């Protein structure tokens, strides 16, 4: 996205460099956090998504969310498990200050986890 804006001259060189520096910093921060927390990639991804939402208890919450996925291993191909998983995620996240963003966060978590499963299976 940054490259495209830069190429069509909607973004200055200075602004593009600032945006790229932010991305590099975020990647570095994510790698350090993953090493420090000693989480598998799926748990860490959940941790990072919840952290991005500004939740104070994102670490503990990410462990609970990961447990919900583990308890429903066939959620991606079994409609009953998908309902059970979504229900469990709703119960966990309704207690947070996400408010109207909760459904979007749940959808994002499901999409990311689904994509990761597809990549692992290949």
C-alpha positions in Angstrom: 0.0 0.0 0.0 2.8 2.4 0.9 4.6 1.6 -2.4 1.5 2.2 -4.4 0.8 5.6 -2.8 4.4 6.6 -3.3 4.5 5.4 -7.0 1.4 7.5 -7.8 2.9 10.5 -6.0 0.2 10.6 -3.3 2.9 10.2 -0.6 6.1 12.1 -0.2 9.5 10.3 0.1 9.8 11.5 3.7 6.3 10.2 4.6 7.0 6.9 2.9 10.2 6.4 4.9 8.4 7.3 8.1 5.7 4.7 7.4 8.3 2.0 6.5 10.3 2.8 9.7 7.1 2.2 11.7 6.5 -1.1 10.0 10.1 -2.2 10.7 9.7 -1.2 14.3 6.5 -3.1 14.7 8.0 -6.2 13.1 11.0 -6.0 15.5 8.7 -5.5 18.5 6.6 -8.5 17.4 9.7 -10.8 17.0 11.0 -9.7 20.4 7.6 -10.3 22.1 7.2 -13.7 20.5 10.6 -14.8 21.7 10.0 -13.4 25.2 6.5 -14.9 25.6 7.6 -18.3 24.2 4.3 -18.7 22.3 3.6 -20.8 19.3 2.7 -18.9 16.2 -1.0 -19.3 16.5 -1.1 -18.2 20.2 1.2 -15.3 19.4 -1.0 -14.1 16.5 -4.0 -14.1 18.9 -1.8 -12.2 21.5 -0.8 -9.6 18.9 -4.3 -9.0 17.5 -5.6 -8.4 21.0 -2.6 -6.2 21.9 -3.4 -4.1 18.8 -6.9 -3.6 20.2 -5.4 -2.0 23.3 -6.7 -4.5 25.8 -4.8 -4.4 29.1 -5.2 -8.1 29.7 -4.3 -9.2 26.2 -1.8 -11.8 27.3 -4.1 -13.8 29.6 -7.0 -13.3 27.2 -4.9 -14.7 24.3 -4.2 -17.8 26.2 -8.0 -18.3 26.8 -8.7 -17.6 23.2 -6.1 -20.2 22.1 -7.6 -22.7 24.5 -11.0 -22.2 22.8 -9.5 -23.0 19.4 -7.7 -26.0 20.8 -11.0 -27.3 22.3 -12.6 -27.1 18.9 -10.0 -28.5 16.6 -12.4 -29.1 13.7 -14.0 -25.7 13.8 -13.0 -24.8 10.3 -14.9 -27.7 8.7 -17.6 -28.5 11.3 -20.5 -26.1 11.7 -21.3 -27.4 15.2 -17.8 -26.8 16.4 -17.8 -23.4 14.7 -20.9 -22.4 16.6 -19.3 -23.7 19.9 -16.1 -21.8 19.2 -17.8 -18.5 18.3 -20.0 -18.8 21.4 -16.9 -19.3 23.6 -15.1 -16.4 22.0 -18.2 -14.2 22.5 -18.3 -15.1 26.2 -14.6 -14.2 26.6 -14.6 -11.0 24.6 -17.9 -9.6 25.8 -16.2 -8.9 29.1 -13.7 -6.6 27.5 -14.0 -2.9 26.5 -14.0 -3.8 22.8 -17.7 -2.9 22.5 -18.8 -2.6 18.8 -15.3 -3.8 17.7 -15.8 -7.3 19.3 -17.5 -8.9 16.2 -14.8 -7.6 13.9 -12.0 -8.9 16.2 -13.6 -12.3 16.4 -14.0 -12.4 12.6 -10.3 -11.3 12.2 -9.2 -14.1 14.6 -11.2 -16.7 12.8 -9.8 -15.6 9.4 -6.2 -15.5 10.5 -6.4 -18.9 12.2 -8.1 -20.3 9.1 -5.3 -18.9 6.9 -2.6 -20.2 9.2 -4.2 -23.7 9.1 -4.2 -23.7 5.3 -0.6 -22.8 5.2 0.4 -25.4 7.7 -1.5 -28.1 5.7 0.4 -27.3 2.5 
